[in-house]
Amino acid sequence: MSISPELAHIAPAVATQTLAEPANGHVAEVAIFPTPVSPEPEPEVKAKRSRPSWLASASVGVVALVATGALGYTLYTTSRQRDATQAHLNATETTLAAARSDAATRKVTADYVALYIADSGKVHSDYQNEVTCDTYSQCRTVAQQLLSDLQAFQADRKSATVPSDLAGADADLGDALSAAIAGDQEFIVGMDDGDVGKMKEGGARVDAAMLNIAKAQVALANHLK
């Protein structure tokens, strides 16, 4: 008869008979004690291996390194973009400054030309009237008007902002106006005194000065081309 597998590890009990001596005419009962069975050892459980302490630090270091690299790239990219933007702004500011400077220069030139056209037109009109006058009163009136307009032209020119490239022509214009003023004053004195010589001399000086004014006008026109 086979032993059940579940009971195979249990050793069979061995009866130990001990005959007791009769006591009081009775036979002692036989005591049967089972043989002690050693317990089956528990299966060995392997201790769980803990992670090395340095592994956590290394992981944190790797994450920090990656984060630092990403942050560094971001900062580098942002810096490059900021530098490019600043360079563009600087270039734009330079362009605007040049445009403002050019506009300011153009305005100065335009203001000067407008002054010249207005004043020179009056002077040339007065001069033509003086050349064609044929009575004393008419010539005297025209000569006085010419003197007033010549002096106004000179005053306007001196108070105006002269473009740098027109400075030479403006200086020549100033000299011509001074000569015309002096000649017209002499012409008026000759008329008032009845001095024909002074009238002729003054008239000649006015003619020469008006020629020089015309030359200055040509020089100004050449610079404005």
C-alpha distance (Angstrom), angle and dihedral (degrees) to the residues before:
residue distance angle dihedral
M1 . . .
S2 3.80 . .
I3 3.76 125.3 .
S4 3.75 118.9 -116.5
P5 3.82 111.6 -106.8
E6 3.78 90.0 -125.3
L7 3.82 89.6 58.7
A8 3.76 98.2 37.3
H9 3.78 92.9 98.6
I10 3.78 92.7 54.2
A11 3.76 111.5 88.2
P12 3.82 115.2 -132.6
A13 3.69 115.3 -101.3
V14 3.77 113.5 -107.2
A15 3.73 115.4 -147.6
T16 3.68 115.5 -134.2
Q17 3.72 113.0 -159.7
T18 3.65 120.5 -155.9
L19 3.73 115.8 -174.3
A20 3.63 111.3 -145.4
E21 3.68 122.0 -149.5
P22 3.77 114.5 -107.9
A23 3.70 114.0 -94.4
N24 3.71 122.4 -164.1
G25 3.72 89.9 -11.3
H26 3.82 94.5 -53.2
V27 3.75 130.6 111.9
A28 3.75 116.0 -128.7
E29 3.76 117.9 -119.4
V30 3.74 119.3 -107.5
A31 3.83 112.8 -108.4
I32 3.76 115.4 -145.4
F33 3.88 117.7 -160.7
P34 3.80 122.6 -171.9
T35 3.76 118.4 -122.6
P36 3.85 110.0 -107.0
V37 3.83 113.2 -105.8
S38 3.80 119.5 -147.0
P39 3.83 112.4 -127.2
E40 3.78 116.0 -110.5
P41 3.82 109.3 -104.5
E42 3.77 116.8 -107.4
P43 3.83 114.9 -109.5
E44 3.79 111.9 -96.8
V45 3.79 112.9 -103.9
K46 3.75 113.6 -150.7
A47 3.76 114.0 -131.4
K48 3.80 113.6 -112.5
R49 3.75 109.5 -106.0
S50 3.78 110.7 -123.3
R51 3.82 121.4 -137.8
P52 3.78 114.1 -101.7
S53 3.79 112.4 -100.2
W54 3.79 91.5 -126.4
L55 3.80 91.9 59.4
A56 3.81 93.1 71.0
S57 3.80 91.2 49.1
A58 3.77 90.9 48.1
S59 3.81 91.1 51.0
V60 3.78 91.1 50.5
G61 3.79 89.4 48.1
V62 3.79 92.3 52.1
V63 3.80 91.6 48.9
A64 3.79 90.3 47.6
L65 3.79 90.8 48.5
V66 3.79 92.1 50.7
A67 3.80 91.4 45.4
T68 3.79 91.6 47.7
G69 3.78 91.4 49.3
A70 3.79 92.0 49.3
L71 3.79 91.2 46.5
G72 3.78 91.2 47.3
Y73 3.80 91.5 51.5
T74 3.80 90.4 47.6
L75 3.79 91.3 50.2
Y76 3.80 90.9 46.2
T77 3.79 92.1 49.8
T78 3.81 91.5 46.0
S79 3.79 90.6 48.5
R80 3.79 91.7 50.7
Q81 3.79 91.1 48.7
R82 3.80 91.3 47.6
D83 3.80 91.2 49.4
A84 3.81 91.3 48.5
T85 3.80 90.8 48.7
Q86 3.80 91.6 48.3
A87 3.81 91.1 49.1
H88 3.80 89.7 50.5
L89 3.80 91.1 48.8
N90 3.80 90.7 48.9
A91 3.79 91.2 50.5
T92 3.79 90.7 47.4
E93 3.80 91.4 48.7
T94 3.80 90.0 50.2
T95 3.79 90.4 50.3
L96 3.80 91.8 48.1
A97 3.79 91.3 47.3
A98 3.80 90.0 51.5
A99 3.80 90.0 47.2
R100 3.81 91.5 49.4
S101 3.77 90.5 47.3
D102 3.79 91.2 48.6
A103 3.79 91.1 47.0
A104 3.81 90.7 48.6
T105 3.79 90.8 49.3
R106 3.76 91.1 48.2
K107 3.80 90.6 49.7
V108 3.80 91.8 50.5
T109 3.79 90.0 49.9
A110 3.79 92.4 45.5
D111 3.82 91.8 49.8
Y112 3.79 91.7 49.2
V113 3.79 93.5 47.8
A114 3.82 90.9 48.1
L115 3.82 89.8 51.9
Y116 3.80 91.6 47.9
I117 3.80 94.2 48.9
A118 3.82 94.1 48.3
D119 3.83 96.5 46.1
S120 3.79 97.7 37.6
G121 3.79 90.3 50.3
K122 3.81 90.6 57.6
V123 3.82 92.6 46.2
H124 3.80 94.1 49.5
S125 3.81 91.6 47.2
D126 3.83 90.7 51.3
Y127 3.80 91.5 47.3
Q128 3.80 92.3 52.5
N129 3.80 90.2 50.2
E130 3.82 90.6 50.4
V131 3.80 91.6 51.5
T132 3.81 92.9 50.4
C133 3.84 100.0 39.4
D134 3.86 114.3 115.2
T135 3.80 105.5 -177.7
Y136 3.79 131.3 66.4
S137 3.79 95.7 -122.1
Q138 3.76 93.0 45.0
C139 3.82 93.6 48.3
R140 3.81 92.0 44.5
T141 3.82 91.5 52.3
V142 3.79 92.9 45.9
A143 3.84 91.9 47.4
Q144 3.81 91.2 52.7
Q145 3.81 91.9 48.3
L146 3.80 90.4 49.7
L147 3.83 90.3 51.9
S148 3.81 92.3 50.4
D149 3.83 92.9 48.9
L150 3.83 92.6 45.7
Q151 3.81 90.6 52.8
A152 3.83 91.8 46.6
F153 3.81 90.4 49.7
Q154 3.79 90.9 51.5
A155 3.81 92.7 47.7
D156 3.82 92.6 48.5
R157 3.81 91.4 48.5
K158 3.81 92.8 51.4
S159 3.81 93.5 49.3
A160 3.80 94.0 45.4
T161 3.80 125.7 95.2
V162 3.78 103.9 -113.5
P163 3.83 118.3 -148.4
S164 3.80 110.3 -117.6
D165 3.79 93.3 -122.7
L166 3.83 90.5 53.5
A167 3.80 96.3 47.9
G168 3.81 94.3 101.6
A169 3.81 94.8 48.9
D170 3.81 90.2 44.5
A171 3.80 91.4 54.1
D172 3.80 90.3 51.6
L173 3.79 89.2 49.1
G174 3.80 90.4 51.8
D175 3.82 91.5 52.9
A176 3.80 91.6 48.3
L177 3.82 92.0 50.0
S178 3.81 91.7 50.0
A179 3.81 90.1 51.1
A180 3.82 91.8 48.3
I181 3.82 91.6 49.5
A182 3.80 91.8 50.9
G183 3.82 92.3 46.8
D184 3.81 93.9 48.2
Q185 3.82 91.4 48.3
E186 3.81 89.3 53.5
F187 3.81 90.2 48.1
I188 3.83 91.1 52.8
V189 3.83 92.6 47.9
G190 3.83 89.0 51.1
M191 3.78 90.8 51.8
D192 3.79 92.9 47.4
D193 3.80 92.2 47.5
G194 3.77 95.2 39.4
D195 3.81 88.3 -120.3
V196 3.77 105.7 151.5
G197 3.84 91.8 -173.9
K198 3.76 92.4 58.0
M199 3.76 90.0 45.2
K200 3.81 91.3 54.0
E201 3.81 93.6 42.7
G202 3.80 92.4 46.7
G203 3.80 91.6 46.1
A204 3.85 90.9 51.3
R205 3.79 91.6 51.0
V206 3.79 89.9 50.6
D207 3.83 90.5 50.8
A208 3.82 92.2 51.8
A209 3.78 92.5 45.5
M210 3.80 92.2 50.4
L211 3.81 88.6 52.3
N212 3.80 89.5 53.6
I213 3.80 90.2 48.2
A214 3.79 88.1 54.7
K215 3.82 90.1 50.1
A216 3.82 90.4 51.4
Q217 3.77 88.2 50.2
V218 3.82 90.5 55.1
A219 3.82 90.3 49.1
L220 3.78 90.8 51.2
A221 3.79 91.2 49.3
N222 3.82 91.3 51.4
H223 3.80 91.2 53.7
L224 3.79 91.4 49.8
K225 3.81 95.1 54.5
